[in-house]
């Protein structure tokens, strides 16, 4: 009997059978997305997750079910304008919103605080709802607020968003030269924050943080970290992506880097195309920035208003897989996951229109040659390991 390689056998399969294979794998895997901003979208647009939001958001409950997402970490976010007396309250308002969604949909959603909770949610086919605070400014320099957020179910905190805190500097501020070398990184209180997170069992998230903050945190933590929504700097050199030595450090730490779907973090040519788009709409953009100087809001408004133009800027899905390949080759299959940033981004690769399109990632990984076991790790098993390690 002649020997046929698995690759040749796969090529001989009818297209329908190949499609069924990746869909079956996706359905059986535990699919985890570590970052989604639909909570903010819900509050900003006064809409609810358990209704159809297809016309104005990447996410809703029905589409997450269609996308085969088993575990969603919902981002609890506000920008740096929410200062003392407001940021912590805003965080709790978003947490309240998620609890209300789950309360209305007990048969299909479940708040998850422990690895056991997560197992039960997946077993009973409920969306496992977790929370991650995106920006340390929301604890308002108060460790008691950190404890309170943990008690409410927050299981990771991104040490900074784009804005620095008094105790940690952000990637945006460090890269722009806004802070001096002497003030970069974690101060003594910042080190206390990381240690307290370790004690609580709250994962330390190093997306958005400056390089010095990254190194201070990685040298302080005693548990594996996550990078909830970032990509590889070598492939796309923007301040939010990880440089090679940072990628290596996460691997040595036992952590996981979750790839962001934002076109601007995947495609090195995207910013040039986006600059041309913004130039065409400069007058309108400037008007919005006068009302709110945070660029996120201007970007979101223009992307929604000129959706057809934005579609032309999107890179191929293969670039997302390139970033996964790059990190896997540097530090191994055990340190890569997915953190889409849906509803916090204005552009994603072609085909990834919303959360229902998640199976296309599995399909692309299969086509790139990843084994079923490797794909299961990327889709969620790597995150489950780190979550368990932090919970002990």
ZATOR-917985 format. One record per residue (C-alpha): residue number from 1; x, y, z negated; residue in three letters. Coordinates in Angstrom, 3 decimals, padded with zeros to 6 digits. Layout:
+-------+----------+----------+----------+------+
: vexvo :       px :       py :       pz : zado :
+-------+----------+----------+----------+------+
:   NUM :        X :        Y :        Z :  ALA :
...
+-------+----------+----------+----------+------+
This chain:
+-------+----------+----------+----------+------+
: vexvo :       px :       py :       pz : zado :
+-------+----------+----------+----------+------+
:     1 :  000.000 :  000.000 :  000.000 :  UNK :
:     2 :  001.422 :  003.362 :  000.966 :  UNK :
:     3 :  001.940 :  006.003 : -001.731 :  UNK :
:     4 : -000.086 :  009.251 : -001.435 :  UNK :
:     5 :  000.970 :  012.220 : -003.553 :  UNK :
:     6 : -001.722 :  014.002 : -005.616 :  UNK :
:     7 : -001.117 :  017.133 : -003.535 :  UNK :
:     8 : -001.799 :  015.305 : -000.249 :  UNK :
:     9 : -004.853 :  013.670 : -001.759 :  UNK :
:    10 : -006.165 :  017.082 : -002.813 :  UNK :
:    11 : -005.705 :  018.416 :  000.706 :  UNK :
:    12 : -007.712 :  015.507 :  002.116 :  UNK :
:    13 : -010.643 :  016.131 : -000.224 :  UNK :
:    14 : -013.660 :  017.816 :  001.363 :  UNK :
:    15 : -013.907 :  021.497 :  000.448 :  UNK :
:    16 : -017.046 :  020.865 : -001.572 :  UNK :
:    17 : -015.302 :  018.269 : -003.720 :  UNK :
:    18 : -012.348 :  020.614 : -004.321 :  UNK :
:    19 : -014.752 :  023.364 : -005.385 :  UNK :
:    20 : -016.541 :  020.965 : -007.687 :  UNK :
:    21 : -013.203 :  020.001 : -009.270 :  UNK :
:    22 : -012.258 :  023.544 : -010.366 :  UNK :
:    23 : -015.806 :  024.315 : -011.483 :  UNK :
:    24 : -015.913 :  021.137 : -013.553 :  UNK :
:    25 : -012.558 :  021.986 : -015.138 :  UNK :
:    26 : -013.714 :  025.515 : -015.938 :  UNK :
:    27 : -016.947 :  024.253 : -017.483 :  UNK :
:    28 : -015.133 :  021.764 : -019.723 :  UNK :
:    29 : -012.344 :  024.115 : -020.822 :  UNK :
:    30 : -012.698 :  026.460 : -023.788 :  UNK :
:    31 : -012.541 :  029.814 : -022.024 :  UNK :
:    32 : -011.377 :  032.713 : -024.194 :  UNK :
:    33 : -011.235 :  036.383 : -023.214 :  UNK :
:    34 : -009.362 :  038.391 : -025.840 :  UNK :
:    35 : -010.486 :  041.850 : -024.761 :  UNK :
:    36 : -013.782 :  043.270 : -023.498 :  UNK :
:    37 : -015.043 :  046.836 : -024.067 :  UNK :
:    38 : -018.765 :  046.320 : -023.539 :  UNK :
:    39 : -019.526 :  047.456 : -027.118 :  UNK :
:    40 : -018.314 :  050.924 : -026.182 :  UNK :
:    41 : -020.261 :  050.839 : -022.912 :  UNK :
:    42 : -023.388 :  049.893 : -024.827 :  UNK :
:    43 : -023.115 :  052.850 : -027.194 :  UNK :
:    44 : -022.025 :  055.356 : -024.548 :  UNK :
:    45 : -024.798 :  054.406 : -022.116 :  UNK :
:    46 : -027.456 :  053.405 : -024.662 :  UNK :
:    47 : -027.891 :  049.907 : -023.219 :  UNK :
:    48 : -027.916 :  046.439 : -024.756 :  UNK :
:    49 : -025.839 :  043.357 : -024.045 :  UNK :
:    50 : -028.738 :  040.894 : -023.961 :  UNK :
:    51 : -030.421 :  042.711 : -021.068 :  UNK :
:    52 : -029.347 :  042.930 : -017.430 :  UNK :
:    53 : -026.543 :  045.510 : -017.184 :  UNK :
:    54 : -025.236 :  044.577 : -013.741 :  UNK :
:    55 : -025.668 :  048.048 : -012.258 :  UNK :
:    56 : -023.570 :  049.842 : -014.870 :  UNK :
:    57 : -021.310 :  047.363 : -016.692 :  UNK :
:    58 : -019.048 :  044.393 : -016.041 :  UNK :
:    59 : -020.673 :  042.394 : -018.821 :  UNK :
:    60 : -023.886 :  041.147 : -020.308 :  UNK :
:    61 : -024.918 :  037.933 : -022.038 :  UNK :
:    62 : -026.332 :  036.218 : -018.964 :  UNK :
:    63 : -023.258 :  036.924 : -016.846 :  UNK :
:    64 : -020.901 :  035.754 : -019.585 :  UNK :
:    65 : -022.823 :  032.492 : -019.600 :  UNK :
:    66 : -022.528 :  032.311 : -015.810 :  UNK :
:    67 : -018.786 :  032.945 : -016.083 :  UNK :
:    68 : -018.365 :  030.065 : -018.507 :  UNK :
:    69 : -016.917 :  032.253 : -021.262 :  UNK :
:    70 : -016.988 :  030.387 : -024.572 :  UNK :
:    71 : -015.179 :  032.869 : -026.816 :  UNK :
:    72 : -015.312 :  036.624 : -026.362 :  UNK :
:    73 : -013.297 :  038.998 : -028.496 :  UNK :
:    74 : -015.276 :  042.233 : -028.352 :  UNK :
:    75 : -013.127 :  045.343 : -028.590 :  UNK :
:    76 : -014.044 :  047.822 : -031.318 :  UNK :
:    77 : -012.724 :  051.083 : -029.896 :  UNK :
:    78 : -012.817 :  054.841 : -030.126 :  UNK :
:    79 : -010.314 :  057.354 : -028.814 :  UNK :
:    80 : -007.953 :  059.456 : -030.880 :  UNK :
:    81 : -010.392 :  062.354 : -031.176 :  UNK :
:    82 : -012.178 :  060.338 : -033.852 :  UNK :
:    83 : -010.104 :  061.490 : -036.783 :  UNK :
:    84 : -010.322 :  060.997 : -040.519 :  UNK :
:    85 : -013.885 :  060.569 : -041.711 :  UNK :
:    86 : -015.108 :  059.509 : -038.261 :  UNK :
:    87 : -012.979 :  056.686 : -036.839 :  UNK :
:    88 : -013.754 :  054.079 : -039.501 :  UNK :
:    89 : -017.460 :  054.945 : -039.316 :  UNK :
:    90 : -017.397 :  054.571 : -035.533 :  UNK :
:    91 : -015.744 :  051.168 : -035.853 :  UNK :
:    92 : -018.473 :  050.027 : -038.217 :  UNK :
:    93 : -021.165 :  051.303 : -035.902 :  UNK :
:    94 : -019.787 :  049.124 : -033.103 :  UNK :
:    95 : -019.574 :  046.145 : -035.456 :  UNK :
:    96 : -023.200 :  046.771 : -036.466 :  UNK :
:    97 : -024.116 :  046.719 : -032.774 :  UNK :
:    98 : -022.572 :  043.286 : -032.247 :  UNK :
:    99 : -024.298 :  041.918 : -035.344 :  UNK :
:   100 : -027.613 :  043.181 : -033.988 :  UNK :
:   101 : -027.047 :  041.446 : -030.653 :  UNK :
:   102 : -026.313 :  038.170 : -032.425 :  UNK :
:   103 : -029.307 :  038.597 : -034.723 :  UNK :
:   104 : -031.596 :  038.918 : -031.698 :  UNK :
:   105 : -030.026 :  035.916 : -029.945 :  UNK :
:   106 : -029.265 :  033.272 : -032.589 :  UNK :
:   107 : -029.681 :  030.421 : -030.109 :  UNK :
:   108 : -027.000 :  031.754 : -027.769 :  UNK :
:   109 : -024.584 :  033.898 : -029.827 :  UNK :
:   110 : -022.687 :  033.399 : -033.083 :  UNK :
:   111 : -020.336 :  035.583 : -035.124 :  UNK :
:   112 : -017.032 :  033.747 : -035.526 :  UNK :
:   113 : -014.630 :  034.411 : -038.406 :  UNK :
:   114 : -012.724 :  031.117 : -038.732 :  UNK :
:   115 : -011.404 :  028.403 : -036.414 :  UNK :
:   116 : -014.140 :  026.127 : -037.813 :  UNK :
:   117 : -016.789 :  028.713 : -036.883 :  UNK :
:   118 : -015.342 :  028.828 : -033.383 :  UNK :
:   119 : -015.490 :  025.050 : -033.025 :  UNK :
:   120 : -019.122 :  025.053 : -034.163 :  UNK :
:   121 : -020.071 :  027.791 : -031.707 :  UNK :
:   122 : -018.470 :  025.975 : -028.779 :  UNK :
:   123 : -019.969 :  022.656 : -029.843 :  UNK :
:   124 : -023.475 :  024.141 : -029.970 :  UNK :
:   125 : -022.930 :  026.054 : -026.691 :  UNK :
:   126 : -023.231 :  029.484 : -028.293 :  UNK :
:   127 : -021.064 :  032.423 : -027.272 :  UNK :
:   128 : -018.415 :  032.674 : -030.003 :  UNK :
:   129 : -018.357 :  036.388 : -030.818 :  UNK :
:   130 : -015.133 :  037.722 : -032.309 :  UNK :
:   131 : -013.946 :  041.289 : -032.870 :  UNK :
:   132 : -010.659 :  043.106 : -032.380 :  UNK :
:   133 : -010.097 :  046.706 : -033.448 :  UNK :
:   134 : -008.303 :  048.556 : -030.635 :  UNK :
:   135 : -006.356 :  051.244 : -032.420 :  UNK :
:   136 : -004.950 :  051.474 : -035.933 :  UNK :
:   137 : -006.304 :  055.002 : -036.303 :  UNK :
:   138 : -009.634 :  053.372 : -037.212 :  UNK :
:   139 : -008.329 :  052.339 : -040.653 :  UNK :
:   140 : -007.609 :  056.033 : -041.358 :  UNK :
:   141 : -004.318 :  055.249 : -043.142 :  UNK :
:   142 : -006.212 :  053.211 : -045.750 :  UNK :
:   143 : -005.469 :  049.542 : -046.436 :  UNK :
:   144 : -008.865 :  049.180 : -048.096 :  UNK :
:   145 : -010.468 :  050.014 : -044.761 :  UNK :
:   146 : -008.329 :  047.302 : -043.165 :  UNK :
:   147 : -009.628 :  044.821 : -045.756 :  UNK :
:   148 : -013.191 :  045.963 : -045.113 :  UNK :
:   149 : -012.899 :  045.431 : -041.376 :  UNK :
:   150 : -011.502 :  041.944 : -041.968 :  UNK :
:   151 : -014.432 :  041.087 : -044.239 :  UNK :
:   152 : -016.816 :  042.185 : -041.499 :  UNK :
:   153 : -015.189 :  039.778 : -039.066 :  UNK :
:   154 : -012.395 :  041.693 : -037.317 :  UNK :
:   155 : -009.676 :  039.158 : -036.501 :  UNK :
:   156 : -007.112 :  041.265 : -034.693 :  UNK :
:   157 : -006.052 :  044.879 : -034.722 :  UNK :
:   158 : -004.123 :  046.623 : -031.966 :  UNK :
:   159 : -001.662 :  048.696 : -034.001 :  UNK :
:   160 : -002.166 :  051.717 : -031.745 :  UNK :
:   161 : -004.287 :  052.674 : -028.805 :  UNK :
:   162 : -002.808 :  055.318 : -026.450 :  UNK :
:   163 : -002.716 :  057.723 : -029.384 :  UNK :
:   164 : -000.111 :  057.238 : -032.100 :  UNK :
:   165 : -001.001 :  057.031 : -035.776 :  UNK :
:   166 :  001.006 :  058.600 : -038.614 :  UNK :
:   167 :  002.494 :  055.135 : -039.154 :  UNK :
:   168 :  002.972 :  053.723 : -035.627 :  UNK :
:   169 :  003.865 :  055.216 : -032.239 :  UNK :
:   170 :  002.071 :  054.237 : -029.041 :  UNK :
:   171 :  003.482 :  053.211 : -025.675 :  UNK :
:   172 :  001.983 :  056.318 : -024.108 :  UNK :
:   173 :  003.593 :  058.672 : -026.609 :  UNK :
:   174 :  006.967 :  056.907 : -026.693 :  UNK :
:   175 :  007.231 :  056.712 : -022.903 :  UNK :
:   176 :  006.180 :  060.334 : -022.375 :  UNK :
:   177 :  008.785 :  061.695 : -024.766 :  UNK :
:   178 :  006.100 :  063.088 : -027.040 :  UNK :
:   179 :  007.836 :  061.653 : -030.118 :  UNK :
:   180 :  011.519 :  061.819 : -031.018 :  UNK :
:   181 :  013.620 :  058.698 : -031.541 :  UNK :
:   182 :  013.730 :  059.356 : -035.269 :  UNK :
:   183 :  009.946 :  059.151 : -035.489 :  UNK :
:   184 :  009.388 :  056.153 : -033.193 :  UNK :
:   185 :  008.112 :  052.807 : -034.435 :  UNK :
:   186 :  006.592 :  051.769 : -037.740 :  UNK :
:   187 :  007.202 :  053.735 : -040.915 :  UNK :
:   188 :  007.005 :  052.161 : -044.382 :  UNK :
:   189 :  003.210 :  052.283 : -044.400 :  UNK :
:   190 :  003.116 :  050.712 : -040.937 :  UNK :
:   191 :  005.198 :  047.823 : -042.213 :  UNK :
:   192 :  002.718 :  047.463 : -045.091 :  UNK :
:   193 : -000.117 :  047.297 : -042.553 :  UNK :
:   194 :  001.521 :  044.426 : -040.648 :  UNK :
:   195 :  002.263 :  042.541 : -043.867 :  UNK :
:   196 : -001.303 :  043.004 : -045.071 :  UNK :
:   197 : -002.652 :  041.732 : -041.756 :  UNK :
:   198 : -000.510 :  038.615 : -042.184 :  UNK :
:   199 : -001.880 :  038.126 : -045.688 :  UNK :
:   200 : -005.475 :  038.525 : -044.565 :  UNK :
:   201 : -005.170 :  036.317 : -041.497 :  UNK :
:   202 : -005.745 :  039.169 : -039.047 :  UNK :
:   203 : -003.735 :  038.772 : -035.855 :  UNK :
:   204 : -001.258 :  041.543 : -035.021 :  UNK :
:   205 : -001.944 :  042.817 : -031.490 :  UNK :
:   206 :  000.964 :  044.483 : -029.685 :  UNK :
:   207 : -000.823 :  045.795 : -026.599 :  UNK :
:   208 : -000.591 :  049.594 : -026.315 :  UNK :
:   209 :  002.258 :  049.942 : -028.831 :  UNK :
:   210 :  005.543 :  051.699 : -028.083 :  UNK :
:   211 :  008.714 :  049.686 : -027.634 :  UNK :
:   212 :  010.101 :  050.632 : -031.051 :  UNK :
:   213 :  006.765 :  049.833 : -032.691 :  UNK :
:   214 :  006.815 :  046.491 : -030.872 :  UNK :
:   215 :  010.258 :  045.607 : -032.225 :  UNK :
:   216 :  009.488 :  046.798 : -035.748 :  UNK :
:   217 :  006.305 :  044.731 : -035.787 :  UNK :
:   218 :  007.849 :  041.597 : -034.279 :  UNK :
:   219 :  010.618 :  041.732 : -036.892 :  UNK :
:   220 :  008.093 :  042.231 : -039.709 :  UNK :
:   221 :  005.370 :  039.706 : -038.949 :  UNK :
:   222 :  005.621 :  036.192 : -040.353 :  UNK :
:   223 :  002.894 :  034.858 : -038.062 :  UNK :
:   224 :  002.425 :  034.580 : -034.283 :  UNK :
:   225 :  001.287 :  037.778 : -032.597 :  UNK :
:   226 : -000.988 :  038.350 : -029.662 :  UNK :
:   227 : -000.743 :  040.846 : -026.839 :  UNK :
:   228 : -004.437 :  041.105 : -026.080 :  UNK :
:   229 : -004.442 :  042.838 : -022.675 :  UNK :
:   230 : -001.106 :  043.599 : -021.004 :  UNK :
:   231 :  000.981 :  042.434 : -018.025 :  UNK :
:   232 :  004.609 :  042.122 : -016.888 :  UNK :
:   233 :  006.630 :  045.335 : -016.470 :  UNK :
:   234 :  009.075 :  043.807 : -013.973 :  UNK :
:   235 :  006.228 :  043.171 : -011.504 :  UNK :
:   236 :  004.397 :  046.418 : -012.221 :  UNK :
:   237 :  006.499 :  049.040 : -014.059 :  UNK :
:   238 :  003.937 :  050.993 : -016.063 :  UNK :
:   239 :  004.280 :  051.975 : -019.715 :  UNK :
:   240 :  001.545 :  049.576 : -020.872 :  UNK :
:   241 :  003.272 :  046.432 : -019.597 :  UNK :
:   242 :  005.850 :  044.285 : -021.375 :  UNK :
:   243 :  009.519 :  044.314 : -020.433 :  UNK :
:   244 :  011.418 :  041.046 : -020.171 :  UNK :
:   245 :  013.009 :  041.221 : -023.621 :  UNK :
:   246 :  009.577 :  041.859 : -025.137 :  UNK :
:   247 :  008.124 :  038.879 : -023.268 :  UNK :
:   248 :  010.984 :  036.727 : -024.546 :  UNK :
:   249 :  010.403 :  037.928 : -028.113 :  UNK :
:   250 :  006.716 :  036.982 : -028.001 :  UNK :
:   251 :  007.733 :  033.518 : -026.843 :  UNK :
:   252 :  010.219 :  033.127 : -029.718 :  UNK :
:   253 :  007.561 :  034.355 : -032.143 :  UNK :
:   254 :  005.128 :  031.687 : -030.918 :  UNK :
:   255 :  002.635 :  034.304 : -029.762 :  UNK :
:   256 :  000.510 :  034.650 : -026.633 :  UNK :
:   257 :  000.411 :  037.353 : -023.934 :  UNK :
:   258 : -003.078 :  037.782 : -022.477 :  UNK :
:   259 : -003.139 :  039.190 : -018.963 :  UNK :
:   260 : -005.092 :  042.367 : -018.273 :  UNK :
:   261 : -007.186 :  042.403 : -015.063 :  UNK :
:   262 : -006.698 :  046.141 : -014.435 :  UNK :
:   263 : -005.407 :  046.734 : -010.915 :  UNK :
:   264 : -003.007 :  049.408 : -012.147 :  UNK :
:   265 : -001.217 :  046.948 : -014.434 :  UNK :
:   266 : -000.998 :  044.246 : -011.745 :  UNK :
:   267 : -000.218 :  046.103 : -008.513 :  UNK :
:   268 :  002.843 :  048.370 : -008.362 :  UNK :
:   269 :  001.320 :  050.242 : -005.384 :  UNK :
:   270 : -002.015 :  050.907 : -007.078 :  UNK :
:   271 : -001.026 :  054.177 : -008.785 :  UNK :
:   272 :  000.002 :  055.728 : -005.483 :  UNK :
:   273 : -003.375 :  054.818 : -003.986 :  UNK :
:   274 : -005.162 :  056.041 : -007.092 :  UNK :
:   275 : -003.309 :  059.362 : -006.950 :  UNK :
:   276 : -004.636 :  059.890 : -003.417 :  UNK :
:   277 : -008.155 :  059.060 : -004.635 :  UNK :
:   278 : -007.837 :  061.550 : -007.513 :  UNK :
:   279 : -006.484 :  064.216 : -005.169 :  UNK :
:   280 : -009.601 :  063.868 : -003.013 :  UNK :
:   281 : -011.758 :  064.473 : -006.091 :  UNK :
:   282 : -009.467 :  066.866 : -007.953 :  UNK :
:   283 : -012.000 :  069.659 : -008.473 :  UNK :
:   284 : -014.573 :  067.279 : -009.943 :  UNK :
:   285 : -011.962 :  065.514 : -012.069 :  UNK :
:   286 : -010.642 :  068.789 : -013.472 :  UNK :
:   287 : -014.156 :  069.825 : -014.451 :  UNK :
:   288 : -014.665 :  066.585 : -016.381 :  UNK :
:   289 : -011.277 :  066.914 : -018.098 :  UNK :
:   290 : -012.244 :  070.378 : -019.335 :  UNK :
:   291 : -015.236 :  068.829 : -021.079 :  UNK :
:   292 : -013.241 :  065.862 : -022.411 :  UNK :
:   293 : -009.432 :  065.847 : -022.043 :  UNK :
:   294 : -009.191 :  062.052 : -022.474 :  UNK :
:   295 : -008.545 :  060.761 : -018.881 :  UNK :
:   296 : -010.423 :  057.505 : -019.546 :  UNK :
:   297 : -013.769 :  059.273 : -019.271 :  UNK :
:   298 : -012.947 :  061.112 : -016.040 :  UNK :
:   299 : -011.590 :  057.908 : -014.509 :  UNK :
:   300 : -014.692 :  055.945 : -015.488 :  UNK :
:   301 : -017.087 :  058.577 : -014.147 :  UNK :
:   302 : -015.348 :  058.919 : -010.788 :  UNK :
:   303 : -014.941 :  055.150 : -010.378 :  UNK :
:   304 : -018.663 :  054.679 : -010.901 :  UNK :
:   305 : -019.704 :  057.566 : -008.666 :  UNK :
:   306 : -017.357 :  056.635 : -005.794 :  UNK :
:   307 : -017.545 :  052.862 : -006.144 :  UNK :
:   308 : -017.075 :  052.179 : -002.421 :  UNK :
:   309 : -013.837 :  054.165 : -002.323 :  UNK :
:   310 : -012.536 :  052.424 : -005.446 :  UNK :
:   311 : -013.182 :  049.015 : -003.886 :  UNK :
:   312 : -010.672 :  049.851 : -001.164 :  UNK :
:   313 : -007.940 :  050.246 : -003.787 :  UNK :
:   314 : -008.273 :  046.733 : -005.238 :  UNK :
:   315 : -005.358 :  044.261 : -004.956 :  UNK :
:   316 : -005.742 :  040.534 : -004.207 :  UNK :
:   317 : -006.448 :  038.105 : -007.032 :  UNK :
:   318 : -003.102 :  036.461 : -006.274 :  UNK :
:   319 : -001.312 :  039.316 : -008.086 :  UNK :
:   320 : -002.926 :  038.301 : -011.389 :  UNK :
:   321 : -001.608 :  034.774 : -010.854 :  UNK :
:   322 :  001.821 :  036.223 : -010.015 :  UNK :
:   323 :  001.950 :  037.836 : -013.469 :  UNK :
:   324 :  000.908 :  034.574 : -015.090 :  UNK :
:   325 :  003.598 :  032.732 : -013.102 :  UNK :
:   326 :  006.222 :  035.255 : -014.144 :  UNK :
:   327 :  005.534 :  034.912 : -017.856 :  UNK :
:   328 :  005.190 :  031.124 : -017.696 :  UNK :
:   329 :  008.584 :  030.848 : -015.981 :  UNK :
:   330 :  010.217 :  033.027 : -018.647 :  UNK :
:   331 :  008.718 :  031.643 : -021.861 :  UNK :
:   332 :  006.561 :  028.638 : -020.994 :  UNK :
:   333 :  002.945 :  027.649 : -020.543 :  UNK :
:   334 :  002.149 :  027.901 : -024.275 :  UNK :
:   335 :  002.363 :  031.691 : -024.346 :  UNK :
:   336 : -000.074 :  032.935 : -021.693 :  UNK :
:   337 : -003.786 :  033.710 : -021.870 :  UNK :
:   338 : -006.435 :  036.059 : -020.473 :  UNK :
:   339 : -007.634 :  039.423 : -021.787 :  UNK :
:   340 : -009.625 :  040.941 : -018.938 :  UNK :
:   341 : -010.319 :  044.427 : -020.353 :  UNK :
:   342 : -013.640 :  044.311 : -018.492 :  UNK :
:   343 : -015.755 :  047.385 : -019.235 :  UNK :
:   344 : -012.575 :  049.204 : -020.195 :  UNK :
:   345 : -011.125 :  049.279 : -016.679 :  UNK :
:   346 : -012.141 :  050.966 : -013.453 :  UNK :
:   347 : -010.649 :  048.469 : -010.993 :  UNK :
:   348 : -009.944 :  044.716 : -010.954 :  UNK :
:   349 : -008.593 :  042.389 : -008.236 :  UNK :
:   350 : -010.777 :  041.488 : -005.269 :  UNK :
:   351 : -013.333 :  038.891 : -006.305 :  UNK :
:   352 : -013.222 :  039.692 : -010.019 :  UNK :
:   353 : -016.272 :  041.924 : -009.903 :  UNK :
:   354 : -017.504 :  041.155 : -013.412 :  UNK :
:   355 : -017.427 :  038.502 : -016.154 :  UNK :
:   356 : -019.459 :  036.038 : -014.053 :  UNK :
:   357 : -016.452 :  035.702 : -011.714 :  UNK :
:   358 : -014.158 :  034.081 : -014.284 :  UNK :
:   359 : -014.230 :  030.657 : -012.521 :  UNK :
:   360 : -012.290 :  032.246 : -009.649 :  UNK :
:   361 : -009.296 :  032.536 : -011.983 :  UNK :
:   362 : -009.428 :  028.786 : -012.601 :  UNK :
:   363 : -009.727 :  028.200 : -008.863 :  UNK :
:   364 : -006.694 :  030.394 : -008.170 :  UNK :
:   365 : -004.644 :  028.623 : -010.843 :  UNK :
:   366 : -005.540 :  025.253 : -009.324 :  UNK :
:   367 : -004.535 :  026.482 : -005.892 :  UNK :
:   368 : -001.216 :  027.750 : -007.297 :  UNK :
:   369 : -000.464 :  024.213 : -008.501 :  UNK :
:   370 : -001.129 :  024.376 : -012.226 :  UNK :
:   371 : -002.179 :  021.099 : -013.832 :  UNK :
:   372 : -005.528 :  020.760 : -015.577 :  UNK :
:   373 : -003.775 :  020.671 : -018.956 :  UNK :
:   374 : -001.815 :  023.840 : -018.185 :  UNK :
:   375 : -004.966 :  025.627 : -017.038 :  UNK :
:   376 : -006.803 :  024.675 : -020.222 :  UNK :
:   377 : -003.974 :  026.248 : -022.217 :  UNK :
:   378 : -004.139 :  029.477 : -020.225 :  UNK :
:   379 : -007.934 :  029.649 : -020.369 :  UNK :
:   380 : -008.086 :  029.386 : -024.133 :  UNK :
:   381 : -006.117 :  026.719 : -025.954 :  UNK :
:   382 : -003.099 :  028.965 : -026.496 :  UNK :
:   383 : -005.272 :  031.555 : -028.216 :  UNK :
:   384 : -006.928 :  028.887 : -030.369 :  UNK :
:   385 : -003.483 :  027.841 : -031.624 :  UNK :
:   386 : -002.494 :  031.372 : -032.613 :  UNK :
:   387 : -005.870 :  032.042 : -034.232 :  UNK :
:   388 : -005.473 :  028.878 : -036.321 :  UNK :
:   389 : -001.867 :  029.769 : -037.238 :  UNK :
:   390 : -002.950 :  033.185 : -038.511 :  UNK :
:   391 : -005.892 :  031.771 : -040.431 :  UNK :
:   392 : -003.783 :  029.465 : -042.601 :  UNK :
+-------+----------+----------+----------+------+
